């Protein structure tokens, strides 16, 4: 996952440089930025899923609707932050 984020970060750098050179338009830059944000969101989702699975395997959590509800709230907040950052 971190490799995907590095590639997406590099893609944003190249898109910005290409935009400055007049090769790409603003939509292309925003598309690269969106890919980066989606990569970051995917990484955070993976970390969250890992932590929940780890806690559940040790008997710390009982997976139920409350946990799922909190997970959905976190994802919604992350998506809102990504949208607002654009």
N, C-alpha and C positions, 0 to 999 in steps of 0.2 A: 504494500500500500504506500509506503513512504517513497518508493521508487516512482510510483505513479504521480505522487505529489511533486516530486522533483522535476519530472518530465513536464507536468502541467505548468510549474513555475517557469521553466525554461521556455515553454511555448508562449507564455505571456510576455516574457522579455523579448523574444523574437518578434512577436506580433506588434509590440510597442515600437520596436526599432523599425520594423517594416512600415508601420503607420507613419512614423516620423519621416521616412524616406519617400512616402507617397505611394508605396506598393500596395498596402492594405487599407481598407476603410475602417471606420469606427466600429461597425458591426462585427468585423473579424476580430478586433481586439476584445470586444465584449464577449464574443463567443469563447475566446481563449480564457478570459477571466472566469466565465461561467464554468468551464471545464475544471479550472483550478479550484473553485469553490465547491464543486461537486466532489472532487477528489478529497478535499479536506473533510467534507461532510461524511463521505464514505469511510474515511479513516476514523473519524470520531465515532461513527456508528459501530465500526468493528471493535474499537476499544471498549465501548459501552457493552456490546454483546459479550465480549470476552470476560469483562468484569462480572457481569450478571451470571454467566455460566460458571465462572470460578466460585463465586459466592454460593451459588445454588448447589454446586457439587460438594461444598464443605458443609452444607446444611444451614447456611446463614439466611437463605432466602427461600420463601415458598412462592414460586411463580404463580401469580394470580392476576386478577384484573387491575388491581391497584398499580402494580409494577408496569403493566402494559400501558395503563393510562399515563403514568409519569413519562414513560419512554416516548409516547406520542407527543406529549407537551414539549419535551426537550427537542425533538425533531422539528416541531412547528416553530419553536423559538429560533433554532439554528437557521431554518429556512428564511425566517423573517429577517434575521440579521444579514444573511447573504443578500436578500433582495434589497434591503436598505443600504448596504455597502455599495451596491452597483450604482 
